[in-house]
Amino acid sequence: MATDGTNLISLLEALLAPHRPGDELFPGVRWLSSSSEAGLRLALDVRGSVLHVELAPVDAVQRFAARSAHFAVSYRTGSGSAGRPLSDAEGMALCRALVPLLQRHEAEVLRTLRERAAAARSETEGQARIRHIEGGPLLSPAQWRTQRYYTLSHYVGCLIGCRFCYAQGPVGLVRHLEGSPEVRWGSYVDARRDAPARLAEEFATLPPGPVKFSPIVSDPYQAIERKLELTRACLQVFADHGAGFPPLLLTRSKLIARDVDLLAAIPDAYAGVSLTTVDDAVRQHFEPRAATVPERLQTLATLRAAGVHAFAIVQPQWPGPLDALADAIAANATSANLGVLESIEDAGPLLDAPGMVQARDRSWQAERKAALRQALLDRGVEVWDGELPPALCTSPGA
């Protein structure tokens, strides 16, 4: 039993060895899949219902259902769950039952992870810390309710560094497990240099399904992409070998327009931008390292003109003219997905500024989302929920 590189899916699988995804861990409890995009998470089928179990460093969290020597174990049955809602008693019992399985290998796995994390080649790019890693699976099976898909995280960490980004918490917990130094979100990124080669290998062996690029944990077109071109290299693999694996990319950068030729050559490719407001002064306040509003709208127009499925994501909701935002999306995108502020993280001072305080309020976020949804529907824009647009809601292997 050993981990492979610093890949976190390998870490999860090594923790529960000799069990593998698909195996029954306990009577009536089957291990569906693993993910590392929002921390270390296991998806379990509990007699037809899905339960997500999360692992965190035991010294880094205060609330959990059970604990081993090194991990705090918790559960959730909210977004992404399916089937009969599980009770707290069932969630607690299952977390406790997992502890003996974790304790068999956790010390060895963490030691190996930290050794290889320390050995990973690092460099600096300006003030950013770039770590080059290799090894382990690349495409990770994921599921949201009945929608099954893959995630592809060739970058982890994001140099755009939005202070409200809810990825910084779970990614920070994983770095804590590795023994990596605590540094500010937006100042580091891990890059999978072997991602294009690994992607070609996995396309040859995995069932077809949609693929989400760098969901939650990164931006596929952050600044380091100009130098490394890993996103472009992966898109070339999609164009050459990815039949049945339609990609979906989301960015806050205008760099995606560089790859419009490849995106246009990939059937059913979806590419979108985050468009949280049409007021560029508000955008500058919350997302100073990201593309401007005019740049994002031009990006959408370029993608759409090339025949790519162009979409906008509005999450979180920021202040600004609502009708103008709806008009801009309708003029440049074919569909949209809406969300609310998930967490404040370290954006508190930004939200305390004059004119921004309302965005803290959950009711304001929900009301703004509902009003924008109706405005988009009135303009003929498809509005979709969940992780995938309806046209991509197929199951791997189906």
Beta strands, then each sheet from edge to edge (+ up, - down):
strand 1: 24-26
strand 2: 29-35
strand 3: 40-46
strand 4: 49-57
strand 5: 66-67
strand 6: 71-76
strand 7: 121-125
strand 8: 128-133
strand 9: 139-144
strand 10: 147-152
strand 11: 155-156
strand 12: 188-192
strand 13: 211-213
strand 14: 247-251
strand 15: 270-274
strand 16: 309-314
strand 17: 335-338
strand 18: 382-384
sheet 1: 1+ 2- 3+ 4- 6+ 5-
sheet 2: 7+ 8- 12- 11+
sheet 3: 9+ 10- 13- 14- 15- 16- 17- 18-
end
